[in-house]
Amino acid sequence: MKFFTPELYRRFTDRHIKESIKASKLWDVADREYTAHLKSIQDVLTDGARKLSESCFHDRIIDSVSHSSLDLDSRAFRLPDHSISTTTVVLRNLDEPAFADLLMYFGVVQIEEISHGIEYPFHPNANEWRYDELYLQKNGFVQHILLGNGKELVIPFSDVAIYRIRLPNPVEMASVG
């Protein structure tokens, strides 16, 4: 994370009001700089990466992360024809329990998890999505996601698709069986 760093986030959410106020000013600077960064790369983003850059998953819970390989016509994703490595991330919004967001990252080789050694005792859910940043890299993009426990996920990808799905109602599912 270059803009919304784990240390800045810790300071921004500090319980000591003076520290939080100082960090709030720095947060505003980081927000303006990141907005300028996104504007500078808009012309080279795929439709999926652009949608990702415009989406807000703040406070969503990462329910699962799964990896697979698909044999698809990869021309739809502007990739060479071959088996496509995908990573699917399922996000749950506690305010809307009937829905989930699916993020399908294409061309993912490996997700890296970085521990910054900073603890956030006031965010007990380790899988809570706090902030994210998107960057260009060779052959695609990389997304950095700051989690509620202070760890950072780094996801390199060549394209992404985002879906919002309605989850089955447990009562309705029980009556089907």
For each residue, the residues with C-beta under 8 A, 3 or more apart:
1: 4 5 6 131 133 144 146 152
2: 5 133 135
3: 30 31 33 34 37 133
4: 1 8 9 27 30 34 131 133 146
5: 1 2 8 9 30
6: 1 9 10 116 118 146 150 152
7: 10 11 116 118
8: 4 5 11 12 23 26 27 30
9: 4 5 6 12 13 120 130 131 146
10: 6 7 13 14 118 120 150
11: 7 8 14 19 20 22 23 26
12: 8 9 20 23 24 26 27
13: 9 10 20 120 122
14: 10 11 19 20 23
15: 20 122
16: 19 20
17: 20 21
18: 21 22
19: 11 14 16 22 23
20: 11 12 13 14 15 16 17 23 24
21: 17 18 24 25
22: 11 18 19 25 26
23: 8 11 12 14 19 20 26 27
24: 12 20 21 27 28
25: 21 22 28 29
26: 8 11 12 22 23 29 30
27: 4 8 12 23 24 30 31
28: 24 25 31 32
29: 25 26 32 33
30: 3 4 5 8 26 27 33 34
31: 3 27 28 34 35
32: 28 29 35 36
33: 3 29 30 36 37
34: 3 4 30 31 37 38 133
35: 31 32 38 39
36: 32 33 39 40
37: 3 33 34 40 41 135
38: 34 35 41 42 53 134
39: 35 36 42
40: 36 37
41: 37 38 44 45 134 135 136
42: 38 39 45 50 53
43:
44: 41 136
45: 41 42 49 50 53 141
46: 49 50 77 78 159 160
47: 50 51
48: 51 52 159 160 161 162
49: 45 46 52 53 134 141 159 160
50: 42 45 46 47 53 54
51: 47 48 54 55 160 162
52: 48 49 55 103 134 143 160 162
53: 38 42 45 49 50 134
54: 50 51
55: 51 52 162
56:
57: 60 91 101 129 132
58: 129 130 131
59: 93 94 128 129 130
60: 57 91 92 93 101 128 129
61: 91 92 93 94 125 127 128 129
62: 65 89 90 91 127 128 129 147
63: 90 91 92 100 127
64: 88 89 90
65: 62 87 88 89 90 111
66: 87 88
67: 85 86 87 108
68: 85 86 88
69: 83 84 85 86
70: 83 84 86
71: 83 84
72: 76 77 84
73: 76 81
74: 77 78 79 80 81 82 84
75: 78 79 81
76: 72 73
77: 46 72 74 84 106 107 158 159
78: 46 74 75 158 159
79: 74 75 82 84 106 107 158 159
80: 74
81: 73 74 75
82: 74 79
83: 69 70 71
84: 69 70 71 72 74 77 79 106 107
85: 67 68 69 106 107 108 109
86: 67 68 69 70 104 105 106 108
87: 65 66 67 104 105 108 111 155 157
88: 64 65 66 68 102 103 104 105
89: 62 64 65 102 103 105
90: 62 63 64 65 100 101 102
91: 57 60 61 62 63 100 101 102 103 129
92: 60 61 63 97 100
93: 59 60 61 96 97 99 100 101
94: 59 61 97
95:
96: 93 99
97: 92 93 94 167
98: 166 167 169
99: 93 96 164 165 166 167
100: 63 90 91 92 93 164 165 167
101: 57 60 90 91 93 162 163 164 165
102: 88 89 90 91 162 163 164 165
103: 52 88 89 91 160 161 162
104: 86 87 88 160 161 162 163
105: 86 87 88 89 108 143 155 157 159 160
106: 77 79 84 85 86 157 158 159 160 161
107: 77 79 84 85 139 140 156 157 158 159
108: 67 85 86 87 105 111 155 156 157
109: 85 156
110: 156
111: 65 87 108 153 154 155
112: 153 154
113: 151 152 153 154
114: 151 152 153 154
115: 150 151
116: 6 7 150 151 152
117: 150
118: 6 7 10 150
119: 149 150
120: 9 10 13 123 148 149 150
121: 124
122: 13 15
123: 120 128 130 148 149
124: 121 148
125: 61 128 148 149
126: 147 148 149 151
127: 61 62 63 147 148
128: 59 60 61 62 123 125 147 148
129: 57 58 59 60 61 62 91 132 145 147 148
130: 9 58 59 123 145 146 147 148
131: 1 4 9 58 145 146
132: 57 129 143 144 145 146
133: 1 2 3 4 34 143 144
134: 38 41 49 52 53 141 142 143 144
135: 2 37 41 141 142 143 144
136: 41 44 140 141 142
137: 140 141 142 156
138:
139: 107 158
140: 107 136 137 156 157 158 159
141: 45 49 134 135 136 137 156 157 158 160
142: 134 135 136 137 154 155 156 157
143: 52 105 132 133 134 135 153 154 155 157
144: 1 132 133 134 135 152 153 154
145: 129 130 131 132 152 153 154 155
146: 1 4 6 9 130 131 132 150 151 152
147: 62 126 127 128 129 130 150 151 152 153
148: 120 123 124 125 126 127 128 129 130
149: 119 120 123 125 126
150: 6 10 115 116 117 118 119 120 146 147
151: 113 114 115 116 126 146 147
152: 1 6 113 114 116 144 145 146 147
153: 111 112 113 114 143 144 145 147
154: 111 112 113 114 142 143 144 145
155: 87 105 108 111 142 143 145
156: 107 108 109 110 137 140 141 142
157: 87 105 106 107 108 140 141 142 143 160
158: 77 78 79 106 107 139 140 141
159: 46 48 49 77 78 79 105 106 107 140
160: 46 48 49 51 52 103 104 105 106 141 157
161: 48 103 104 106
162: 48 51 52 55 101 102 103 104
163: 101 102 104
164: 99 100 101 102
165: 99 100 101 102
166: 98 99
167: 97 98 99 100
168: 172 173
169: 98 172 173
170: 173 174
171: 174 175
172: 168 169 175 176
173: 168 169 170 176 177
174: 170 171 177
175: 171 172
176: 172 173
177: 173 174
